[in-house]
Amino acid sequence: MFVVYKKDIQYYVVLPCIIRESEDEVSKVLAQNKRNDKTIEQYTQYLVNGIAIGTPEKIMEGISKYVDIDVRHFVLHCIGLDDETF
């Protein structure tokens, strides 16, 4: 006899993240960290279509798309952090 336990499955996602107060600052970080074989646009697409790239408001919009499909845990891989970021 098999016993089946129903458990809630919780989803998570790991997202590359560049967060700055302005789009100009974001562009600078993208330019400093992009791969040499990619343009800024290609690099942004490469970083999960830029879901977590931008100002705090833009990042919240991107994360909300994941929340809408029941993702509840997020690991943000922050790119370009330095002393000025804090």
C-alpha positions as CSV (number, residue, x, y, z in Angstrom):
1,M,0.0,0.0,0.0
2,F,1.3,3.5,-0.9
3,V,0.7,6.5,1.2
4,V,0.7,9.8,-0.6
5,Y,1.3,12.9,1.3
6,K,0.2,16.2,-0.2
7,K,2.8,18.9,0.4
8,D,2.8,22.4,-0.7
9,I,5.4,23.0,-3.3
10,Q,7.1,26.4,-3.0
11,Y,8.9,27.8,-6.0
12,Y,12.0,30.0,-6.0
13,V,14.0,31.9,-8.6
14,V,17.5,33.2,-8.7
15,L,17.7,36.5,-10.5
16,P,20.7,38.6,-11.5
17,C,20.0,42.1,-10.1
18,I,21.4,45.6,-10.8
19,I,19.6,48.1,-8.6
20,R,20.3,51.8,-8.7
21,E,18.3,55.0,-8.1
22,S,18.4,56.1,-11.8
23,E,18.5,54.5,-15.2
24,D,21.8,56.4,-15.9
25,E,23.4,54.7,-13.0
26,V,22.1,51.3,-14.1
27,S,23.5,51.9,-17.6
28,K,26.9,52.6,-16.1
29,V,26.9,49.4,-14.1
30,L,25.8,47.4,-17.2
31,A,28.6,48.9,-19.2
32,Q,31.2,48.1,-16.5
33,N,30.0,44.5,-16.1
34,K,28.8,43.4,-19.5
35,R,30.6,40.6,-21.4
36,N,32.9,41.8,-24.1
37,D,31.0,39.8,-26.8
38,K,27.6,41.4,-26.0
39,T,26.1,44.8,-26.5
40,I,24.3,46.5,-23.5
41,E,20.9,45.3,-25.0
42,Q,22.1,41.7,-25.5
43,Y,23.6,41.7,-22.0
44,T,20.3,42.9,-20.5
45,Q,18.5,40.1,-22.4
46,Y,21.1,37.7,-21.1
47,L,20.3,38.7,-17.6
48,V,16.9,37.1,-17.6
49,N,15.5,39.7,-19.9
50,G,16.3,42.5,-17.4
51,I,13.5,41.5,-14.9
52,A,15.6,42.7,-12.0
53,I,17.6,45.4,-13.7
54,G,16.8,49.0,-13.0
55,T,15.3,51.3,-10.3
56,P,13.6,49.8,-7.2
57,E,10.2,50.5,-8.8
58,K,11.1,48.7,-12.0
59,I,12.5,45.7,-10.2
60,M,9.3,45.4,-8.1
61,E,7.3,45.3,-11.3
62,G,9.5,42.5,-12.6
63,I,9.4,40.5,-9.4
64,S,5.6,40.9,-9.3
65,K,5.4,38.9,-12.5
66,Y,6.9,36.0,-10.6
67,V,4.7,36.5,-7.6
68,D,1.7,36.3,-10.0
69,I,2.7,32.7,-11.0
70,D,3.2,31.7,-7.3
71,V,7.0,32.1,-6.9
72,R,7.5,33.0,-3.2
73,H,11.2,32.9,-2.7
74,F,13.8,35.1,-4.4
75,V,17.6,35.0,-4.4
76,L,19.0,38.1,-5.9
77,H,22.5,37.9,-7.3
78,C,23.5,41.5,-7.1
79,I,25.9,42.7,-9.8
80,G,28.2,45.7,-9.4
81,L,27.9,46.2,-5.7
82,D,30.4,48.6,-4.2
83,D,30.8,50.9,-1.2
84,E,28.8,53.6,-2.9
85,T,25.8,51.3,-3.3
86,F,25.3,51.2,0.5
